[in-house]
């Protein structure tokens, strides 16, 4: 309660600014702190978030539009050969959602994690799948972790675990052993080649085949990084293995 009062007072003196449009984030006292309220997105920008609902691709979570019959894998996932079972994503990686990821990932905007957690709260199907599982964040190479100071996937996994509840836990079971260059500009084939043998189990990590493991990352693009991680966990004995991302790009 004391923290909430202090935060409310700070918002009056220094009103929070929307990370997307740079306008003021307005809220009254009754609304502040209530679920559904974003602290770093204004109402207009929050209304632009595109939450993913069914039907969607069973592999990456990208939504289908219109009536869906037969195959439940989208054209973007053709040729992926996923080592995991299913994938879920909370929002499409565009507009305000993209800004939140960029703010967190490249501008040390740790404060936006609370809004990203709020977005997870708006994804009940995703939360149901995550609840009670072991969340495995996609790791950064040690060099990149030193430069950035944190792993955004680990922060998102922690936020998801808190929102999901039900015994959901974060377990950093993987390490990145190959310091690959950024994969943003490459197609899936090139990414897969670059990421071959890029991940390994973390020292002392152990896999329990009876547990449900979920790989967590910020954005699903081609799925190459997540699939490389999934293969490592599969080889170690993970049988129930899924993927969750904050956004889909």
NORCORJO-V884739 format. One record per backbone hydrogen bond with DSSP energy under -0.5 kcal/mol. CO is the residue of the C=O (numbers start at 1). NH is the residue of the N-H. If there is no record, write none. Layout:
co->CO nh->NH
co->CO nh->NH
This chain:
co->1 nh->5
co->2 nh->6
co->3 nh->7
co->4 nh->8
co->5 nh->9
co->6 nh->10
co->7 nh->11
co->8 nh->12
co->9 nh->13
co->10 nh->14
co->16 nh->25
co->18 nh->22
co->23 nh->18
co->24 nh->26
co->28 nh->31
co->28 nh->32
co->31 nh->34
co->34 nh->37
co->36 nh->38
co->40 nh->19
co->42 nh->46
co->43 nh->47
co->45 nh->48
co->46 nh->49
co->49 nh->51
co->50 nh->92
co->51 nh->53
co->55 nh->64
co->57 nh->61
co->58 nh->87
co->62 nh->57
co->72 nh->58
co->74 nh->77
co->75 nh->78
co->77 nh->80
co->86 nh->243
co->88 nh->245
co->90 nh->52
co->91 nh->248
co->92 nh->94
co->94 nh->97
co->94 nh->98
co->95 nh->99
co->96 nh->100
co->97 nh->101
co->98 nh->102
co->99 nh->103
co->100 nh->104
co->101 nh->105
co->102 nh->106
co->102 nh->107
co->103 nh->107
co->103 nh->109
co->108 nh->110
co->109 nh->112
co->110 nh->113
co->111 nh->114
co->112 nh->115
co->112 nh->116
co->113 nh->117
co->114 nh->118
co->115 nh->119
co->116 nh->120
co->117 nh->121
co->118 nh->122
co->119 nh->122
co->120 nh->123
co->123 nh->127
co->124 nh->128
co->125 nh->129
co->126 nh->130
co->127 nh->131
co->130 nh->133
co->133 nh->135
co->133 nh->169
co->134 nh->136
co->134 nh->214
co->135 nh->137
co->135 nh->171
co->136 nh->216
co->140 nh->176
co->141 nh->145
co->142 nh->146
co->143 nh->147
co->144 nh->148
co->145 nh->149
co->150 nh->152
co->151 nh->155
co->152 nh->156
co->153 nh->157
co->154 nh->158
co->155 nh->159
co->156 nh->160
co->157 nh->161
co->158 nh->162
co->159 nh->163
co->160 nh->164
co->161 nh->165
co->165 nh->132
co->165 nh->168
co->169 nh->135
co->171 nh->173
co->173 nh->202
co->175 nh->177
co->175 nh->200
co->176 nh->142
co->178 nh->180
co->183 nh->186
co->187 nh->191
co->188 nh->192
co->189 nh->193
co->190 nh->194
co->191 nh->195
co->193 nh->196
co->195 nh->198
co->198 nh->177
co->198 nh->178
co->200 nh->175
co->202 nh->205
co->207 nh->209
co->208 nh->211
co->211 nh->213
co->211 nh->240
co->212 nh->134
co->213 nh->242
co->214 nh->136
co->215 nh->244
co->216 nh->138
co->217 nh->246
co->218 nh->247
co->219 nh->221
co->220 nh->249
co->223 nh->227
co->224 nh->228
co->225 nh->229
co->226 nh->230
co->227 nh->231
co->228 nh->232
co->229 nh->233
co->230 nh->234
co->231 nh->235
co->232 nh->236
co->233 nh->238
co->234 nh->237
co->239 nh->241
co->240 nh->213
co->241 nh->85
co->242 nh->215
co->243 nh->88
co->244 nh->217
co->245 nh->90
co->246 nh->91
co->247 nh->220
co->248 nh->93
